Amino acid sequence: DSSGVKHYFLNHAHAIIENGYVTRVWGTQKEITELKEKEIKLKKSEARFKSILETSPDLIMIIDSKGTYKDVFTSDKNLLYEAKEKILNQNINDVFPEKVSNEFMNIINIVLTTEEIYYHKYPLITLDNKERWFLGTVTKFLDEDQTLIMWVARDITDQVQADKKLKESEERWHYA
């Protein structure tokens, strides 16, 4: 408009063509500025949220109630057991060996049943072929009409190794 404010419109037009030429046009026009501004804000919010998740030092996985990976976020792909592209839309049972997948599905079922936060300490061999220890924080949440699981896995390998060295040192001192 004259004050520099942007306006958005939705237009529908119908043309009458006679002898290969447009002879008449009629249609409707509706101002949708408020709707478009909300859409722009939503896209910015989604981009900000995704940026936060992708820069997290933790591994964040969104899993449905049947164990299918819906989303995976991490700033360090070496925290993954398999490449993100390989696990998205795959079931935990198809990604991990049976013993591990059974353990993970049991945790998911506990969280779904109790609706409490579950903490789980576990080792995995990751993409860089290193054994890493993780502390998983597993919670349930609702997204629209679907129940989902958020599994946040923090790499605690350094802490586990330090604890092991401290215990070994204490044992040597105790028996000395």
Helices and strands as residue ranges (DSSP letters): E 9-18, E 21-31, H 33-54, E 59-64, E 69-73, G 77-79, H 84-87, H 92-95, H 98-114, E 118-125, E 131-143, E 146-155, H 157-175
